[in-house]
Amino acid sequence: MIPFENTWPYDVIMGDVYVQECPFCRKEQVLLPMKPRELVEIREGKKKLLVFPCCHHRVTLVDTDDDYLLADSPLR
């Protein structure tokens, strides 16, 4: 079972990955430093260190689906 508190919604818009709001500093419309192909790699089992460009907070992504990023630590 995936812990809901470790998930965060994302969107892919014109080849860029966005979150509507940063889970740490609450800045809106944050462009993440990753491409949609990396979402597929994470889904296939590769982990990725994600550094939010707005506040430089770091999390490790361990899985994705079509709507949510799954981190190894709580985001909510």
Residue pairs with C-beta under 8 A, 6 or more apart in sequence:
2 63
2 70
3 74
4 76
5 74
5 75
5 76
6 70
6 71
6 72
6 73
6 74
6 75
6 76
7 68
7 69
7 70
7 71
7 75
7 76
8 19
8 23
8 68
8 69
8 71
8 75
8 76
9 19
9 20
9 67
9 68
9 69
10 17
10 18
10 19
10 32
10 64
10 67
10 68
10 69
11 17
11 18
11 19
11 20
12 18
12 36
12 39
15 35
15 36
16 31
16 32
16 35
17 31
17 32
17 34
17 35
17 36
17 38
17 39
18 29
18 30
18 31
18 32
19 30
19 32
19 69
20 28
20 29
21 27
21 28
21 29
21 30
22 30
22 52
22 54
22 55
22 57
23 75
23 76
24 52
24 55
24 57
25 52
25 54
25 55
25 57
27 54
27 55
30 52
30 53
30 54
31 53
32 50
32 52
32 53
33 50
33 51
33 53
34 48
34 50
38 48
39 64
41 48
42 48
42 61
42 62
42 63
42 64
43 63
43 64
43 65
47 60
47 61
47 62
47 72
48 60
48 61
49 58
49 59
49 60
49 61
50 58
50 59
50 60
50 61
50 69
50 71
51 57
51 58
52 58
52 59
59 71
59 72
59 73
59 75
60 71
60 72
60 73
61 69
61 70
61 71
61 72
62 70
62 71
62 72
63 70
64 70
